Amino acid sequence: MAFLLDNLKQMYRLVRFRRLMNRDLPSAIGFEMTTRCNAFCPMCVRRDYQIVNEDMDFFLLEKTVDEVKKWLHKKILFNLTGLSEPTLYPRLIEAVAYVKRYIPESNVRIITNGIVLTSDLSKDLIQAGLDECMISFNGVNREDYLAICGIDAYEKVTENIKALIENRRSLKSTTLRINLNLKKHEGNKSYIPNAVSYWNPLLGAEDVVSISNILPLRGDQPISSCSNSSARYPCAHLWGEIKLDIHGNIYPCDGKVMDYHYREKSELLLGNVRDTSIKEAYVSDRVRHFRKTHLRGAFDSLPTCLSCPSWSRFPNYWIYNNSFPFLRRMWL
């Protein structure tokens, strides 16, 4: 019975994703609101660079919202997160409120490490209309957290999560969903079930405790340590998604392209939102070329993609064609 249910769920995800693939507009737009971060994770590419602390010009968000609010389909995910900590963006509350004011159908999300997600800040975010808060809780105890994040903040994040849950209850919010994401690795995987058992009773029915492997973005870490499969398949990021970096440069994903080594030098750069619309970038011939390249399995022709592990974040939404060998590496 469990096997049947798992297969039905996989089929549902496949059908749902295929529907999103066929749209001529993205279903998710990501924003690197700031380059600031308050953690020192060893697997992050930020460790290899001297990062200048910058914040996104609010105009870039306003321009994007002005375009999207004219679309017929407005149920778009606005992910106000990049390779940084969004709660350090000084106008984050204003940004959430701005998107919800002009596109109430949208889904606004932040992905945070929770270190400065204080009770006051979480109240303000809830009242601004935040739809989803994903907290990357990188450790099952104090020692594990310190090793992964490079900062002694396990107890502080625990308190902040509990305050967020309590604030949602006291403010009677029915829209905010909490995704508590636990990072699994060889050293802590035996403790993960206990962590899940601890948090599940504290969360609501619509919330989730998710588990993911650490994504090794730095080149000196093996991609296989995070992969769901050893066999490479097309990356789902190329379908349904657009990403803006701190300067408004547009990319078709937020994977390795957000590595400071690539950025404006990447073959995936689609232009800048100051002079290119989101729709123009998304339906461009270059994006179609990237997708066809992935479907052919020619990953070595896209240097940014070749060294990127982000494809493994998603299950294989494609079915490899074994029935017609003459079609070669075609995905259905």
C-alpha positions in Angstrom: 0.0 0.0 0.0 2.8 2.4 0.9 4.5 1.6 -2.4 1.3 2.4 -4.3 0.9 5.7 -2.4 4.5 6.7 -3.1 4.0 6.1 -6.8 0.7 8.0 -6.9 2.5 11.0 -5.2 5.3 10.8 -7.7 2.8 10.8 -10.6 1.0 13.8 -9.1 4.2 15.7 -8.8 5.1 14.8 -12.4 1.8 16.0 -13.8 1.8 19.1 -11.7 5.3 20.1 -12.7 4.6 19.3 -16.4 1.7 21.8 -16.2 4.0 24.5 -14.9 6.6 23.7 -17.5 4.2 24.5 -20.3 3.3 28.0 -19.2 4.7 30.9 -21.1 5.3 32.8 -17.9 7.4 31.8 -14.9 5.7 30.5 -11.8 8.6 31.6 -9.5 10.7 34.8 -9.4 13.7 35.0 -7.0 15.3 38.1 -5.7 18.7 38.5 -4.1 17.6 41.3 -1.7 21.0 41.6 -0.1 24.5 40.2 -0.1 24.8 40.3 3.7 25.0 37.1 5.7 25.6 36.4 9.4 26.6 32.7 9.2 29.9 31.1 8.1 28.8 27.9 6.5 31.8 25.9 5.2 29.9 24.6 2.1 29.0 28.1 0.9 30.8 29.8 -1.9 30.8 33.0 0.1 33.8 31.6 2.0 35.9 32.0 -1.2 35.2 35.7 -1.7 35.5 39.1 0.0 31.8 40.0 -0.3 30.8 43.7 -0.4 27.7 44.3 1.6 25.0 45.6 -0.7 21.3 45.8 -0.7 19.0 45.6 -3.8 17.6 48.8 -5.1 14.0 48.8 -4.1 13.1 50.0 -7.6 14.1 46.6 -9.1 11.4 44.9 -7.0 8.9 47.7 -7.8 9.6 47.3 -11.6 9.1 43.6 -11.4 5.9 43.9 -9.4 4.6 46.5 -11.9 5.1 43.9 -14.8 3.7 40.9 -13.0 0.5 42.6 -11.8 -0.4 43.0 -15.5 -0.2 39.3 -16.2 -3.3 37.3 -16.5 -1.7 34.7 -14.3 -0.7 36.4 -11.0 -0.3 33.4 -8.6 3.5 33.8 -8.7 6.0 32.8 -6.0 8.1 35.8 -5.0 11.1 34.3 -3.2 12.9 37.2 -1.5 16.1 35.2 -0.9 19.4 34.8 -2.6 22.9 33.6 -1.6 22.5 35.7 1.6 20.3 36.2 4.7 17.1 38.1 3.7 16.3 39.2 7.3 19.4 41.5 7.0 17.7 43.5 4.2 16.7 46.7 5.9 13.4 47.0 3.8 12.3 43.4 4.0 9.0 44.1 5.8 8.3 46.9 3.3 9.1 44.5 0.4 6.7 41.8 1.6 4.0 44.3 2.1 4.6 45.9 -1.3 4.2 42.6 -3.2 1.1 41.6 -1.3 -0.5 45.1 -1.8 -0.2 45.0 -5.5 -0.4 41.3 -6.2 -2.5 39.8 -3.4 -2.7 36.5 -5.2 1.1 36.0 -5.0 2.9 33.8 -2.6 5.7 35.6 -0.8 8.5 33.5 0.8 11.7 34.0 2.6 14.4 31.4 3.3 16.2 32.3 6.5 18.7 30.9 8.9 16.5 32.3 11.7 19.4 33.9 13.6 17.9 37.4 13.6 14.3 36.3 13.1 13.4 37.9 16.5 9.9 37.9 17.9 9.3 41.5 16.8 10.6 40.9 13.3 8.4 37.8 12.9 5.3 39.7 14.1 6.0 42.4 11.5 6.5 39.9 8.7 3.3 38.1 9.6 1.4 41.4 9.6 3.0 42.4 6.3 1.5 39.3 4.7 4.3 36.8 4.5 3.0 33.5 3.1 5.9 31.2 3.7 8.9 31.2 6.0 11.4 28.5 5.4 14.0 28.2 8.2 17.2 26.4 7.4 17.9 24.9 10.8 21.4 23.6 10.1 22.0 21.4 13.1 20.3 18.9 15.4 22.1 20.2 18.5 24.5 23.0 19.5 27.7 21.2 18.4 26.2 20.2 15.0 24.9 23.7 14.4 28.2 25.3 15.2 30.0 22.9 12.8 27.6 23.6 9.9 27.0 27.3 10.4 30.2 28.4 12.0 28.3 30.4 14.7 27.0 29.5 18.1 23.3 30.3 17.6 21.4 27.0 18.1 19.5 28.1 21.2 18.8 31.5 19.7 17.3 30.0 16.5 15.3 27.5 18.5 13.8 30.4 20.6 13.1 32.4 17.4 11.2 29.5 15.8 9.1 29.1 18.8 8.4 32.8 18.9 7.3 32.7 15.2 4.9 29.9 16.0 3.5 31.7 19.0 3.2 35.0 17.1 1.3 33.3 14.3 -1.1 31.9 16.9 -1.6 35.2 18.8 -2.1 37.2 15.6 -4.5 34.6 14.3 -2.7 34.3 11.0 -4.2 31.6 8.7 -1.9 32.2 5.8 1.7 31.8 7.0 3.2 28.4 6.5 6.4 27.3 8.2 8.9 25.0 6.6 11.5 23.9 9.1 14.3 22.5 6.9 16.8 20.2 8.7 20.1 19.6 7.0 21.2 15.9 7.0 24.8 14.6 6.8 26.7 11.5 7.8 27.4 12.8 11.2 23.9 13.6 12.3 21.5 11.4 10.3 20.8 9.1 13.2 19.5 12.1 15.2 17.2 13.5 12.5 14.1 11.4 13.6 14.4 12.7 17.1 14.5 16.3 15.8 11.4 15.7 13.6 9.6 14.1 16.6 10.4 17.2 18.7 9.2 19.8 16.2 6.2 18.2 14.6 3.8 18.6 17.6 4.8 22.3 17.8 3.9 23.1 14.2 0.6 23.5 12.6 -1.3 21.2 10.2 -0.1 23.1 7.1 3.5 23.3 8.3 6.2 20.8 7.4 9.5 19.6 8.7 11.6 18.9 5.6 14.9 17.2 5.4 17.6 17.9 2.8 21.2 16.9 2.2 23.8 19.7 2.4 24.2 21.2 -1.0 28.0 21.5 -1.7 28.3 24.7 -3.8 32.0 25.0 -3.3 34.2 23.3 -5.9 36.3 21.4 -3.3 33.3 19.3 -2.1 31.9 16.3 -4.0 28.6 16.8 -5.7 27.7 13.1 -5.0 27.3 14.0 -1.3 24.1 15.8 -2.0 22.7 14.0 -5.1 19.4 12.1 -5.1 20.8 10.1 -7.9 24.2 9.3 -9.4 22.7 9.6 -12.9 22.5 13.2 -14.1 19.1 14.3 -15.4 17.7 17.7 -16.7 17.5 20.4 -14.0 14.0 21.5 -13.1 15.3 25.0 -12.3 15.2 25.8 -16.0 11.4 25.4 -16.2 9.2 27.9 -14.4 11.8 30.0 -12.7 13.6 33.3 -13.0 16.2 34.8 -10.7 17.4 38.4 -10.1 20.7 39.1 -8.5 21.5 42.1 -6.3 22.1 44.3 -9.4 19.0 43.2 -11.3 20.8 40.7 -13.6 18.4 38.0 -14.8 19.2 34.3 -14.8 17.0 31.2 -15.4 17.9 29.7 -12.0 19.5 30.3 -8.6 21.9 27.3 -8.6 25.6 27.6 -9.3 24.9 30.8 -11.3 24.7 32.6 -8.0 28.3 31.6 -7.3 30.3 34.8 -7.3 32.8 33.1 -9.6 30.1 33.0 -12.4 27.6 35.8 -12.1 27.9 38.3 -15.0 30.5 36.0 -16.7 28.0 33.1 -16.9 26.6 31.9 -20.2 23.2 31.8 -18.4 23.0 35.6 -18.0 19.8 36.8 -19.8 20.1 40.5 -19.4 19.1 43.1 -16.8 15.6 43.8 -15.5 16.3 47.5 -16.0 16.0 47.1 -19.7 14.6 43.6 -20.2 11.2 42.3 -19.0 10.8 39.1 -17.0 8.6 37.7 -19.7 11.1 38.5 -22.5 13.9 36.8 -20.6 11.8 33.7 -19.8 10.6 33.1 -23.4 13.9 33.9 -25.0 15.6 31.6 -27.5 18.5 31.3 -25.1 16.3 29.7 -22.4 14.9 27.3 -24.9 18.5 26.5 -25.9 19.4 25.8 -22.3 16.4 23.5 -21.9 17.2 21.6 -25.1 20.8 21.2 -24.0 19.7 19.6 -20.7 17.2 17.3 -22.4 20.1 16.1 -24.7 22.3 15.6 -21.7 24.9 17.9 -23.2 25.8 19.4 -19.8 29.4 19.9 -20.7 28.4 22.6 -23.1 27.1 24.8 -20.3 30.0 25.4 -17.9 27.9 26.9 -15.1 25.5 23.9 -15.2 28.3 21.3 -15.4 29.7 22.1 -12.0 26.3 22.8 -10.4 24.7 20.3 -8.0 21.3 22.1 -7.8 19.7 19.6 -10.3 19.6 17.1 -7.4 17.2 19.3 -5.3 14.4 18.0 -7.5 13.3 14.5 -8.3 13.6 13.4 -12.0 10.5 14.9 -13.5 11.4 13.4 -16.9 11.0 9.8 -18.1 14.1 8.5 -19.9 13.2 7.1 -23.3 14.3 3.5 -23.5 11.7 2.5 -26.0 13.0 4.2 -29.1 16.8 4.0 -29.3 16.9 6.0 -32.5 15.7 9.1 -30.6 19.0 8.8 -28.6 19.0 10.8 -25.3 15.5 12.1 -25.5 13.4 12.7 -22.4 9.6 12.4 -22.5 
